[in-house]
Amino acid sequence: MVDEKTKRKLNRLDVTDRDFKILKFLWKWKIVSTAAVGLRFFPKASVHTAYRRLLALAQFGYVTFVQTDHTTGQGWTLTVKGYKVIRHLLGELCVDGFKSEYPHHDRLVAALHLGNWLTNQPEYTQTFTEQQLRRIPVDLWDDWVPKSTTHRPDGYSLLFRGDRKLVVAFEVELWLKSKNRYEPLVAFYDIQQSIDLVIWLVNSKVTLNSIKRTFEHFNVREMQKHHFILLSDFQARGWYAPFVSGKFACKTPADILLHSPLPRPFPEPSYGAALALLENSKKLLD
């Protein structure tokens, strides 16, 4: 619950506890679509209800809609004012901040990492985002999160297969780095035995093959941890996009993260909440 004193600071906007949850959600995931906010926080209402509330928060300066150009939208993010309002709700931070430095990348990260857990998160599962890895002191990280700063992935998820804990790391690679920048990454995943698998989203097979050659160059020992999805497949099918490499080839993230393989042939037209996180439109039709 948000105290009355904090609410009075919000000028004339009659802010609700749900508004504060939305603002904290935007801090954690950096950039989120109108459709995703609607599914998460207004599940029984029209998407226009979510849109109108986001517009009200934007009018009073707490959120803004980021655009990469004059025609293509990306999603909602916090403003300085919005961050200040929720700062006391975030606990101790080692680095203050909230901004998305790369909106397109971070939007894909949220869609890959949160995906269908946006509305259908299994019991006892947890997420720890890149924002949290960057801002929260290491000694305050959740116990299951690998305690290493050698490499910072785009986030972690925790789930269970029976009594077995499964830790998944996420990597969104939209362009290749120089070879030497992959060396600490290879060492990190080889050493971190607590990380069971890494789900990669890559922009092309060229990038995938280059990454695999680079891993081999650095004598990767745990290649079986790494599983790759092509961006074009993910944009079409979300968590039901097939892995194109690794021991789970032809399976999907949903098979692992939701324990629910997609029936064949694929049902149309919806592949779940991950696609809502990829939605570009600021205002959506019913």
N, C-alpha and C positions, 0 to 999 in steps of 0.2 A: 504493500500500500504506500502511496505517496502522501506525505504530510501536507497539511493545509497551507503552511507557510510557503512550501515550494510551489504549490498550485497558484498562490497569489502572485508569484513572480512572473507568471506566464501572461502578463498583461490582461487582456479581456477575453482570451480564449478559455473556454470552459473545458480544460484538459481532463481527460479521464485516465484511469489506470491502464486501459488498453493503449492509449496514446504513448504512455511511457514505455510500455512493452514494445510498441512499434519502433520507438526511437532507439531502445537498447538493441533490438533486432537489427536495425540499420547499422549500428555501431559494430556489431559482431560480424555481419556479413558484408559490410561496406556499401554494396549497391544492389538494390532489389527492385523488381518490376512491380507495376501496379497490380498485375494479375496475381503475383505471388503474395503480396500484402493482402489482397482480397481473400485468397484461399486460406491463408494462415490465420488472419485476424477477424475476418467477416465471413465465416464459412456458411452461414445461413442467410446471407444477404446478397443482393446484387453487387457485381463488381463496381457499379456506379457509387455504391455506398462507400467503398474503400477509396475510390477516386476522389469523392467529395471531401472525405476526411483528410486525405493527403494534401488536397488543395488548401484546406483550412490551415493545416500545419505549415504549409509553404507560405501562405499569406502572412502568417505571424513570424516567419523567418526561421523555423526550426528544421525544415527539410528543403531540399531543392531537387529538381529533376535535371540530371546531367545529360547533355547532348554532345555527340561528337561532331555534328555538323547541323545545318539548318533543317534537315529533313529526318534524320535518323535519331530516335531516342535511345537511351540506354537504361536509365532507372533512377530510383530515388536514393539520395544520400543525405547524411546529416549536414547541417551547417555548423559554423562556430557556435552560434546561439543554441542550437539543438544539442550539441555536445556538452556545452556548459551546464545545461539543464539536467543532464543525466550523469554528469561526471561523478557526483557523490554516490551514485548507485553502482559504479563499476569497481569499487574497492581500490586497493593499492595498485598503481601502475608504475612501472619503471621508466616508461616513455609515454608522455602525453601525446594524444593524437587520435585521428579518426578518418582522415581522408583516404580516398581511393586514388592512388597515383596513376593507375592504369585501368580506367573504367571497363574497357572491353574485356581485358584479361580477368579482372575481378568478378565481372558478371558471369563469365564462364566458370570461374572457380566456385562461385556460390551454387550454380546449377549442377556442377559435377559433384561437389562435396555434399551439399544438403539434399539435392535431388528430390526423390519421392518422400524422403523423411520430412519434407516441408509439411505434409499433411498426414503422413502414415509412418511415424517413427516407432519402431518396435520398442517394447518395454526394456528398460535397463540400458539402452544404447545411449551413447554420448557423442558430442562433437566438440572439437577444439580447433578454432579457426586460425588462419594466418594472422589475423588481427590480434587475437589473444596471445599467440606465440611471440608476436612483436612487442606487445605492450605490457603484459603481465610478468612480474618477476619469476624467474625459473623456479624458485623454491615455493611458489604459490600455484604452480601448474598442478592440474589434477594428477593423482597418483599414477594413472595408467599412461600418461603422456610421456614419451621418451625424453629424458632429461639431458638433452644435448643441444648445443647451439652451433655445432659444426656446420650444420645445414638446416635451413628452415623450409620445410615443404609448404604446400598451399593449404595444409590442414590435416587433421587426423580424425578418424572416427573409431569408436569402440563398439563392438557388438559381441554376441555370444553364439556359439554353436554348441548347444547342450550346456555342459559345464565349462567348455573351453572358451577362453577369452581370445578375441580376434581384433588386432589393431591394424587399421588400414590407413595408409598415407595417400595423399592426392597430389598430383603434379599436373599443371597445365602448361604445356610448352608450345607456344605459338610461333617461335622462331628459334633457330639453333644458336647456342652459345659457342664461344671458342672452346676447343677441346680441353684446355687446362681447367676451365671452370667446372667441368664435369668430374674431375678427379676427386675432390672432396665429397661430392655427392655419391659417387660409387663407393668410396670408403665408408661413408656414413651408413648407407643401407646394408653394406656387408657386415658392419660391426653391430648394428642395432638388431639384435636377435628378437627383441620384443615387437618389432614391426613384421607382421606376417605377410602383407602384400602391399604393393604400390600400384595405384590405378593412375595411368597416364592418359591425358587427352592431348593429342598431337594434331597438327594442322594438315599433315600429309604423310604418305608412305615414305617419301623422300626423307622427311624429318625423322620418322621412326627408324628407318634403316641407318641413318647417320648416327643416331643415338646408340643403337645396338653396336655399331662398329666402334664407336668411341668407348663404350663400356668394355668391349673385348680388348681394346687397346690398353685399358687400365686394369686388365685381368680381373674383371668382375667375378666374384665367387657365388653370388646369390642372384643370378639372372632370373631364376624361377620365381622370384618375388614380383617381378615387374610385368605388368599387363597393360596393353595399349588399346586405346579406342581412337578412331579417326573422327576429327571434328565434324565432317559432313554427316557421318552416321549419327553422331550424338545430337546434332541439330535437328535431325529428322526423327529420332527415336528416344532421345533422353537416356535414362538408365537401361533401356532395352536395346541399346546399340551393342553389337557384338564386339568382343575382344578380337583383335586381328593378330595378336601375338601373345605367346605365353602358354602355360599349361592349361589355362581356361579358354583357349581360343574357341570361338563360336558360342561360348557362354556370354552372359551379360552381367553388368554390375547388379542388376536386380536379382539375378540368381544368387549372388553372394550377400547383398545388403538387405534384401527383402525376403530371401528364401522362397521366391515366387517366380519360377521360370515362366516366360511368356508363351502362351499356347501358340502353336503354329497351325495355320498361317497367322501372321501378325494381325491383331484386330486393328481396325481403323475407326476414327481418325486420331485418337488420343493415345499418347504414351505416358501420360502422368504429369506429376507436378514439376519434374525437371524442365519440361517444356514451358511451363508457366514462368519459371525463373529466367528463361531465355527470351520471353516476350519483350519486344522493343517498344510497344505502343504506350504512350502516356495515358490516353483515354481509350478504354475498350468498350466494344459493343457487347450486349448480352448474347 
